């Protein structure tokens, strides 16, 4: 009787252990899939096919703020390469010891602490996280809308929108970018990427709007 009870307890513990291991594997797999960047970041259709919630999130931001999807996605690609936990590299103390980061920029949109706080308050999105794509793409749309309101930059002008995004509205007004030839080149690169994304999106947006591939 004792041996039977002991064996029963061992089997129950083994079963619980297997369940826990299986659940842990599933959760880790889901986390890995959710946090990994798209395989092909040069094609917006491939991005939205792989990340099947991202198109709806980007379309919702466009609807709310009027910023074209290709513009927001080109800015995000430049800022983080679609990495959810992207952050500036740490400084080095005595060339070896990791020090503080150069700025508080973080997440898909590389938004700084103060600007993100402004966004949450202005947009009423108090639970927004910088490492969530839907919040990050909404932030970019919101910021472009602020650039339009304050600076008069057209929402299709990716070049100037990116300069304002990088330098801040005050910096753009002071034309700080004029002394940064590297930044001007980056802004031109983002503009070209936006145009490519826009051309690609024309070929797949109707399908994305209908919910993906239809199989008959």
Secondary structure, 3 states (H helix, E strand, C coil): CHHHHHHHHHHHHHHHHHHHHHHHHHHHHHHHHHHCCCCCCCCHHHHHHHCCCHHHHHHHHHHHHCCCHHHHHHHHHHHHCCCCCCECCEEEECCCEEEEECCCCECCCCECHHHHHHHHHHHCCCCCCCCCHHHHHHHHHHHHHHHHHHHCCCCCCHHHHHHHHHHHHHHHHHCHHHHCHHHHHHHHHHHHHHHHHHHHHHHHHHHHHCCCCCCC
